[in-house]
Amino acid sequence: MKRTHYKLYIIVALLLISTTMLAYSSGVELISYPGGKCYMFRVTLKDKNGTPFSLDKPDRFLSKASILRRERQGLKLDSTDLPVSPVYLQQIKKRGCKVVAISKWNNSVLVRGDNRQTLEDLKVLSFVKDSKLVFTSPDSIRPFSQRVHYNSVLQTLDSSAHDYYGMGKEQIENLNGRKLHNLGFMGQGITIAVLDAGFMNVDKMPAFKNLSLKGTRNFVAGSKDDVFKEMDHGTKTLSTIAMNQPTLFVGTAPKADFWLLRTEDYLTESPAEEDYWIAAVEFSDSVGVDIISSSLGYHGFDDKTLNYCYSDLNGKTAAISQVASRLADKGMILVNSAGNDGMGTWKKVNVPADAYNILTVGAVSPDKINAPFSSIGPTADGRIKPDVMAYGCPTNVVSGRGYIIPDNGTSFACPLIAGMVACLWQAAPNKSASEIISIVRQAGSNCQSPDNIMGYGIPDFWLAYQAATRYSEK
């Protein structure tokens, strides 16, 4: 998400955000990175010895909803589900290191401190398998504006739409989703976690008054807990799914339940953001989330020595992709944006869009042609990417200012698909995550000859519904 397109978005947003930003035109007073100069290492552990948890008592570390989701799909717990050994965590903390993110699936921890040597010395501990520097804070950063003023009444820049779906009409019709809604499948009973950089004003705008919000969480180290104060990229992605304002804007799953999780540190670009994302995904699993909509992706970082290369796009190399590839086996569906590098030198999908058994989403224009910026495949090991396509050039979204506006990016194509997947899964609750993913692909307009530009094409969710329910009846 935060590739060239996203950085351009930030620049534009900075120019528009408020009149106070005019003061920066003649020079910006830089500030220290939140929490001061620091380093972060990803420390991978050898085992989980000393854990007090047991697979026989999953209710001690997973919610009832999480356990039931697995049982419904016939999925068993395994050693990756056990929490990281608290004994090891305690020993790390005793050495003066702060644990800021944990991954039980990768058996790793992200540790932070202001003394690099102290962090590097963790590798000598007997239970440490590997240690890698993933973040060095910049000496200074440009401050980013907080909340902006918003309109109390949802406003559109186009008054020509008079349909029930309003400005969401063409987006859902492109996916042939109205028929599912007409049957009553609008996401009820399905929980979606939206992972993004911030959900500015979602808590205050009347436009989101019908949002069924289960909770929020900020996983970015050193930042404040409130996910509603900064950045409206998440506001926009959420709106394409959750907006429920008939005749103005209705999204693809307006009656689903939502968790809003911030994992993106928009001030910097580093592999530590993978760890934040992983922590959010594992949290999502623990609270019983069904679908994850992630408009995030990575391949290049501020520290160029940490950049990924094309050969790393195999679904196994990047820590974030390792976790993403496990999600279907945990009973969840990951819908992830392909990336916006189609016009750059990279061109390929980012991580974790290279993961196995997920739905990687590219962007099309209203003429159903792929957007030139939409990232392409294949993965390094030859798999087709993207998987499917949806409106992304442009997509109608709700901004943090309370306007319905068009915006470009696979970031906005992704949640359109995530919402329709929720409706489909609601209609076919006995299907597994892997089965739903396969059904969506096979309902694509390009399913007979999938390629690495359009993938399986634009999915027809009415065809997907027919296939899913037909199989269920047999």
C-alpha positions as CSV (number, residue, x, y, z in Angstrom):
1,M,0.0,0.0,0.0
2,K,2.7,2.5,0.9
3,R,4.6,2.2,-2.4
4,T,4.9,5.1,-4.8
5,H,1.1,5.6,-5.1
6,Y,0.7,5.7,-1.3
7,K,3.5,8.2,-0.8
8,L,1.9,10.4,-3.4
9,Y,-1.3,10.1,-1.5
10,I,0.4,11.3,1.6
11,I,1.8,14.3,-0.2
12,V,-1.6,15.3,-1.5
13,A,-3.2,14.7,1.9
14,L,-0.7,16.9,3.6
15,L,-1.6,19.7,1.2
16,L,-5.3,19.4,1.8
17,I,-5.5,18.5,5.5
18,S,-6.1,21.9,7.1
19,T,-5.1,25.5,7.0
20,T,-2.6,24.9,9.7
21,M,-0.5,23.1,7.1
22,L,0.1,26.3,5.3
23,A,2.6,27.2,8.0
24,Y,4.8,24.4,6.7
25,S,5.1,25.8,3.2
26,S,8.1,28.0,4.2
27,G,9.8,25.3,6.3
28,V,8.9,22.4,8.5
29,E,10.1,22.0,12.1
30,L,11.1,18.4,12.3
31,I,10.5,16.4,15.5
32,S,12.1,13.4,17.1
33,Y,10.8,9.9,16.3
34,P,8.1,8.9,18.8
35,G,9.9,7.5,21.9
36,G,13.3,8.8,20.7
37,K,16.2,7.1,18.9
38,C,15.7,3.3,18.9
39,Y,16.4,0.0,17.2
40,M,14.2,-3.0,16.8
41,F,15.3,-6.6,16.2
42,R,13.1,-9.6,15.2
43,V,14.2,-12.4,17.5
44,T,13.2,-15.9,16.5
45,L,13.1,-18.5,19.2
46,K,14.1,-22.2,19.0
47,D,11.1,-23.7,20.8
48,K,8.3,-23.0,23.2
49,N,9.7,-24.8,26.3
50,G,8.3,-23.5,29.5
51,T,4.9,-22.5,28.1
52,P,2.0,-23.1,30.6
53,F,-0.4,-23.5,27.8
54,S,-1.7,-26.7,26.3
55,L,-3.6,-27.7,23.1
56,D,-6.0,-29.5,25.3
57,K,-7.2,-26.2,26.8
58,P,-7.4,-23.8,23.9
59,D,-9.9,-21.6,25.7
60,R,-6.9,-20.2,27.8
61,F,-5.5,-18.5,24.7
62,L,-8.3,-18.4,22.1
63,S,-11.8,-17.1,22.2
64,K,-14.8,-19.3,21.9
65,A,-15.5,-17.8,18.4
66,S,-12.0,-18.7,17.3
67,I,-12.3,-22.3,18.5
68,L,-15.8,-22.7,16.9
69,R,-14.5,-21.3,13.6
70,R,-11.9,-24.0,13.5
71,E,-14.3,-26.7,14.6
72,R,-16.8,-25.7,11.9
73,Q,-14.1,-26.3,9.3
74,G,-12.7,-29.4,10.8
75,L,-9.4,-27.8,11.6
76,K,-7.2,-28.9,14.4
77,L,-4.9,-26.8,16.6
78,D,-1.1,-27.4,16.4
79,S,2.0,-26.3,18.1
80,T,2.1,-23.0,16.2
81,D,-1.1,-22.0,18.0
82,L,0.6,-22.2,21.4
83,P,1.7,-18.8,22.8
84,V,5.4,-17.9,22.9
85,S,7.1,-19.1,26.1
86,P,6.6,-16.5,28.8
87,V,9.8,-17.8,30.4
88,Y,11.7,-16.6,27.3
89,L,9.9,-13.3,27.2
90,Q,10.8,-12.6,30.8
91,Q,14.5,-13.3,30.2
92,I,14.5,-11.0,27.2
93,K,12.8,-8.2,29.3
94,K,15.4,-8.7,32.1
95,R,18.1,-7.7,29.7
96,G,16.5,-4.3,29.3
97,C,14.7,-4.9,26.1
98,K,11.1,-4.0,25.4
99,V,8.9,-6.6,23.7
100,V,6.6,-4.7,21.3
101,A,5.2,-7.5,19.1
102,I,4.9,-11.2,19.4
103,S,4.2,-13.9,16.8
104,K,3.3,-17.4,18.1
105,W,3.0,-18.8,14.6
106,N,6.5,-17.7,13.7
107,N,7.7,-18.1,17.3
108,S,9.3,-14.7,17.2
109,V,9.3,-11.4,19.1
110,L,10.0,-7.9,18.0
111,V,12.2,-6.1,20.6
112,R,12.9,-2.5,20.9
113,G,15.6,-0.5,22.8
114,D,17.9,2.5,22.6
115,N,21.1,0.5,22.9
116,R,21.8,-1.5,19.8
117,Q,24.5,-3.6,21.4
118,T,22.1,-4.8,24.1
119,L,19.6,-5.9,21.5
120,E,22.3,-7.6,19.4
121,D,23.5,-9.5,22.5
122,L,20.2,-11.4,22.7
123,K,21.5,-13.7,20.0
124,V,23.8,-15.4,22.5
125,L,20.8,-16.6,24.6
126,S,20.4,-20.4,24.5
127,F,16.8,-20.3,23.3
128,V,17.4,-17.8,20.5
129,K,17.5,-19.2,17.0
130,D,18.1,-16.0,15.0
131,S,18.1,-12.3,15.4
132,K,17.7,-9.7,12.7
133,L,17.8,-5.9,12.7
134,V,14.5,-4.7,11.2
135,F,14.3,-1.1,12.3
136,T,16.6,1.9,13.0
137,S,14.7,5.1,13.8
138,P,15.4,8.2,11.8
139,D,17.1,11.1,13.6
140,S,14.0,13.2,12.9
141,I,10.7,13.1,11.1
142,R,8.2,15.5,9.7
143,P,5.2,15.8,11.9
144,F,1.8,14.7,10.6
145,S,-1.4,16.5,11.2
146,Q,-4.0,15.0,13.5
147,R,-7.7,15.0,13.0
148,V,-9.2,17.2,10.3
149,H,-12.7,18.8,10.4
150,Y,-15.4,16.6,8.8
151,N,-18.9,17.2,7.4
152,S,-21.7,16.2,9.8
153,V,-23.7,15.1,6.8
154,L,-22.3,12.7,4.3
155,Q,-21.7,14.6,1.0
156,T,-21.0,13.5,-2.5
157,L,-19.3,15.3,-5.3
158,D,-21.7,13.6,-7.7
159,S,-25.4,14.1,-7.2
160,S,-26.5,12.0,-10.2
161,A,-26.9,8.7,-8.3
162,H,-30.4,7.9,-7.0
163,D,-30.1,4.1,-6.6
164,Y,-30.3,2.3,-3.2
165,Y,-26.6,1.8,-3.3
166,G,-25.9,5.4,-4.2
167,M,-22.2,5.9,-5.1
168,G,-21.6,2.2,-4.3
169,K,-23.9,1.0,-7.2
170,E,-21.4,0.4,-9.9
171,Q,-18.8,-1.2,-7.5
172,I,-21.1,-3.9,-6.3
173,E,-22.7,-4.5,-9.7
174,N,-19.3,-5.0,-11.2
175,L,-19.1,-8.0,-8.8
176,N,-22.7,-9.0,-9.4
177,G,-23.3,-8.8,-5.7
178,R,-26.7,-7.2,-5.5
179,K,-28.4,-10.6,-5.9
180,L,-26.8,-11.8,-2.7
181,H,-27.9,-8.7,-0.9
182,N,-31.4,-9.2,-2.2
183,L,-31.5,-12.6,-0.6
184,G,-30.5,-11.1,2.7
185,F,-26.8,-11.9,2.6
186,M,-25.1,-8.6,3.6
187,G,-22.4,-9.9,6.0
188,Q,-24.5,-10.6,9.1
189,G,-22.7,-12.9,11.5
190,I,-19.3,-12.5,9.7
191,T,-16.5,-10.6,11.4
192,I,-14.0,-8.7,9.3
193,A,-10.7,-7.2,10.5
194,V,-9.5,-4.2,8.5
195,L,-5.8,-3.7,8.7
196,D,-4.6,-0.2,7.7
197,A,-2.7,3.0,8.7
198,G,-5.5,4.8,10.5
199,F,-9.3,5.3,10.5
200,M,-9.5,9.1,11.0
201,N,-12.9,10.3,12.2
202,V,-14.7,6.9,11.9
203,D,-15.7,7.3,15.5
204,K,-17.2,10.7,15.1
205,M,-18.7,10.9,11.6
206,P,-22.4,10.3,11.4
207,A,-21.8,8.6,8.1
208,F,-20.5,5.5,10.1
209,K,-23.4,5.6,12.6
210,N,-24.5,2.1,11.4
211,L,-21.1,0.5,11.7
212,S,-21.1,-2.6,13.8
213,L,-17.7,-2.1,15.6
214,K,-16.4,-4.9,17.8
215,G,-13.2,-3.0,18.8
216,T,-10.0,-1.4,17.7
217,R,-6.3,-1.9,18.4
218,N,-3.1,-0.1,17.5
219,F,-0.1,-2.4,17.0
220,V,2.5,0.2,15.9
221,A,5.2,0.6,18.6
222,G,5.6,4.1,20.0
223,S,2.3,5.4,18.8
224,K,-0.9,6.3,20.6
225,D,-3.7,3.8,21.0
226,D,-6.3,5.9,19.3
227,V,-6.7,4.6,15.7
228,F,-9.2,7.4,14.8
229,K,-6.8,10.4,15.0
230,E,-4.4,10.0,12.2
231,M,-4.7,9.1,8.5
232,D,-7.9,8.4,6.7
233,H,-6.7,5.6,4.3
234,G,-8.3,3.1,6.6
235,T,-11.5,5.3,6.7
236,K,-11.6,4.9,2.9
237,T,-11.0,1.2,2.7
238,L,-13.5,0.5,5.5
239,S,-16.2,2.6,3.8
240,T,-16.2,0.4,0.6
241,I,-17.3,-2.5,2.8
242,A,-19.2,-1.1,5.7
243,M,-20.9,2.1,4.5
244,N,-24.7,1.7,5.1
245,Q,-26.4,4.9,4.0
246,P,-29.1,4.0,1.5
247,T,-29.3,6.2,-1.6
248,L,-26.0,7.8,-0.7
249,F,-23.5,4.9,-0.3
250,V,-23.9,1.2,0.6
251,G,-20.9,-1.0,0.7
252,T,-20.4,-4.7,-0.1
253,A,-21.0,-6.0,3.4
254,P,-22.8,-3.3,5.4
255,K,-24.1,-5.6,8.1
256,A,-20.8,-7.4,9.0
257,D,-19.0,-6.9,12.3
258,F,-15.6,-5.1,12.3
259,W,-12.3,-4.9,14.1
260,L,-10.2,-1.9,13.1
261,L,-6.5,-2.6,13.5
262,R,-3.7,-0.2,12.8
263,T,-0.4,-1.8,11.7
264,E,1.1,0.7,9.4
265,D,3.7,3.2,10.6
266,Y,3.3,5.9,7.9
267,L,6.3,7.9,9.3
268,T,8.8,5.3,8.2
269,E,9.0,2.1,6.0
270,S,10.7,-0.9,7.6
271,P,10.3,-4.7,8.0
272,A,9.1,-4.0,11.6
273,E,5.8,-3.2,10.0
274,E,5.6,-6.9,9.1
275,D,5.8,-7.7,12.8
276,Y,3.0,-5.3,13.6
277,W,0.9,-6.8,10.8
278,I,1.6,-10.3,12.1
279,A,0.6,-9.4,15.6
280,A,-2.7,-8.0,14.3
281,V,-3.4,-11.1,12.3
282,E,-2.8,-13.4,15.2
283,F,-4.9,-11.1,17.4
284,S,-7.6,-11.4,14.8
285,D,-7.4,-15.2,15.0
286,S,-7.7,-15.1,18.7
287,V,-10.9,-13.0,18.8
288,G,-12.7,-15.0,16.2
289,V,-12.3,-12.9,13.0
290,D,-13.4,-14.6,9.8
291,I,-12.0,-12.4,7.1
292,I,-9.0,-10.0,7.0
293,S,-9.0,-7.1,4.6
294,S,-5.4,-5.8,4.3
295,S,-4.6,-2.9,2.0
296,L,-0.9,-3.1,2.8
297,G,2.2,-4.5,1.1
298,Y,6.0,-4.2,1.2
299,H,9.1,-4.7,-0.8
300,G,11.3,-1.6,-0.4
301,F,12.4,0.1,2.9
302,D,14.1,3.2,4.2
303,D,17.1,1.0,4.8
304,K,17.7,-0.3,1.3
305,T,19.9,-3.2,2.5
306,L,16.7,-4.7,3.9
307,N,14.8,-4.6,0.6
308,Y,13.2,-7.7,-0.8
309,C,14.1,-8.9,-4.3
310,Y,11.9,-10.8,-6.8
311,S,13.3,-14.2,-5.8
312,D,11.9,-13.6,-2.3
313,L,8.3,-13.5,-3.6
314,N,7.7,-17.2,-3.0
315,G,5.2,-17.0,-0.1
316,K,7.8,-18.4,2.3
317,T,10.7,-16.0,2.6
318,A,9.1,-12.8,4.1
319,A,7.9,-13.2,7.7
320,I,4.6,-11.5,6.8
321,S,4.0,-14.0,3.9
322,Q,4.8,-17.0,6.1
323,V,2.0,-16.0,8.4
324,A,-0.4,-15.0,5.5
325,S,0.1,-18.5,4.0
326,R,-1.1,-20.1,7.3
327,L,-4.4,-18.1,7.5
328,A,-6.6,-20.5,5.5
329,D,-5.3,-23.4,7.6
330,K,-6.5,-21.4,10.7
331,G,-9.9,-21.0,9.1
332,M,-9.6,-17.4,8.0
333,I,-9.6,-15.7,4.6
334,L,-7.0,-13.1,3.8
335,V,-8.0,-10.6,1.1
336,N,-4.9,-8.5,0.3
337,S,-4.2,-5.7,-2.2
338,A,-1.8,-6.6,-4.9
339,G,0.1,-3.3,-4.8
340,N,0.4,-0.2,-7.0
341,D,3.8,-0.8,-8.7
342,G,2.6,-1.7,-12.2
343,M,4.0,1.5,-13.7
344,G,7.2,1.4,-11.7
345,T,10.4,-0.6,-12.0
346,W,9.2,-3.2,-9.5
347,K,5.9,-4.0,-11.2
348,K,5.3,-7.2,-9.2
349,V,3.0,-7.8,-6.3
350,N,4.3,-7.0,-2.8
351,V,4.5,-9.2,0.3
352,P,2.2,-10.6,1.7
353,A,0.4,-10.6,-1.6
354,D,2.7,-13.4,-2.7
355,A,1.3,-15.8,0.0
356,Y,-0.4,-19.1,-0.7
357,N,-4.1,-19.6,-0.4
358,I,-5.2,-16.0,-0.1
359,L,-7.1,-13.7,-2.4
360,T,-4.7,-11.1,-3.9
361,V,-6.7,-8.3,-5.5
362,G,-5.7,-6.1,-8.4
363,A,-7.6,-3.0,-9.8
364,V,-9.7,-2.5,-12.9
365,S,-11.3,0.6,-14.4
366,P,-15.0,0.8,-15.2
367,D,-14.3,-0.7,-18.7
368,K,-13.0,-3.8,-16.9
369,I,-9.5,-3.3,-18.1
370,N,-6.6,-3.6,-15.5
371,A,-5.4,-0.3,-14.1
372,P,-1.9,0.4,-15.4
373,F,-0.6,0.9,-11.8
374,S,-2.0,-2.5,-10.6
375,S,0.9,-4.8,-9.6
376,I,1.3,-8.1,-11.6
377,G,2.6,-11.6,-11.1
378,P,3.8,-14.2,-11.2
379,T,5.3,-15.1,-7.9
380,A,8.9,-16.2,-7.9
381,D,7.8,-19.8,-7.8
382,G,5.5,-19.4,-10.7
383,R,2.0,-19.0,-9.1
384,I,-0.6,-16.7,-10.7
385,K,-1.0,-13.3,-9.1
386,P,-3.2,-11.4,-8.7
387,D,-6.0,-13.8,-7.9
388,V,-9.0,-11.6,-8.7
389,M,-9.8,-8.0,-9.7
390,A,-12.3,-5.3,-8.6
391,Y,-12.9,-1.5,-9.1
392,G,-9.8,0.4,-8.2
393,C,-9.4,3.0,-10.9
394,P,-11.3,4.7,-9.4
395,T,-13.2,3.4,-6.4
396,N,-15.8,5.6,-4.6
397,V,-14.8,5.9,-1.0
398,V,-15.7,8.1,2.1
399,S,-12.8,10.3,3.1
400,G,-12.0,11.4,6.6
401,R,-13.5,14.8,5.8
402,G,-16.9,13.2,5.2
403,Y,-17.0,13.4,1.4
404,I,-17.7,10.6,-1.0
405,I,-14.9,10.9,-3.5
406,P,-13.2,8.7,-6.2
407,D,-9.8,7.4,-5.3
408,N,-7.3,5.1,-7.1
409,G,-5.5,2.0,-5.9
410,T,-5.6,-1.7,-5.3
411,S,-6.1,-0.6,-1.7
412,F,-9.7,0.1,-2.5
413,A,-10.3,-2.9,-4.8
414,C,-9.3,-5.2,-2.0
415,P,-12.0,-4.4,0.5
416,L,-14.7,-4.5,-2.2
417,I,-13.8,-8.2,-2.6
418,A,-13.5,-8.8,1.2
419,G,-17.0,-7.5,1.7
420,M,-18.5,-9.8,-1.0
421,V,-16.5,-12.8,0.4
422,A,-18.3,-12.1,3.7
423,C,-21.7,-12.2,2.0
424,L,-20.8,-15.4,0.2
425,W,-19.5,-17.1,3.3
426,Q,-22.6,-16.1,5.2
427,A,-24.6,-17.8,2.5
428,A,-22.4,-20.9,2.5
429,P,-21.3,-21.2,6.2
430,N,-20.3,-24.9,5.9
431,K,-17.6,-24.1,3.4
432,S,-14.0,-23.9,4.6
433,A,-11.8,-20.8,4.0
434,S,-9.9,-22.7,1.3
435,E,-13.1,-23.8,-0.4
436,I,-14.4,-20.2,-0.5
437,I,-11.2,-18.9,-1.9
438,S,-11.3,-21.5,-4.7
439,I,-14.9,-20.8,-5.5
440,V,-14.3,-17.1,-5.8
441,R,-11.4,-17.7,-8.2
442,Q,-13.4,-20.1,-10.3
443,A,-16.2,-17.5,-10.6
444,G,-13.8,-15.1,-12.2
445,S,-14.3,-13.7,-15.7
446,N,-10.9,-15.0,-16.7
447,C,-11.0,-18.4,-14.9
448,Q,-10.7,-20.4,-18.2
449,S,-7.3,-18.8,-19.0
450,P,-6.0,-17.0,-15.8
451,D,-2.9,-14.9,-16.3
452,N,-0.5,-12.7,-14.4
453,I,-2.2,-9.4,-15.2
454,M,-5.9,-10.1,-14.5
455,G,-5.5,-13.3,-12.5
456,Y,-8.8,-15.2,-12.6
457,G,-10.5,-12.0,-13.5
458,I,-13.5,-10.1,-12.0
459,P,-15.4,-12.6,-9.8
460,D,-19.2,-12.9,-10.4
461,F,-20.5,-13.5,-6.8
462,W,-23.8,-14.7,-8.0
463,L,-22.1,-17.5,-9.9
464,A,-20.0,-18.1,-6.8
465,Y,-23.1,-18.3,-4.6
466,Q,-24.7,-20.8,-7.0
467,A,-21.6,-22.9,-7.0
468,A,-21.2,-22.8,-3.2
469,T,-24.8,-23.6,-2.4
470,R,-25.0,-26.3,-5.1
471,Y,-22.0,-28.1,-3.6
472,S,-23.5,-27.7,-0.1
473,E,-26.7,-29.4,-1.2
474,K,-24.8,-32.4,-2.5
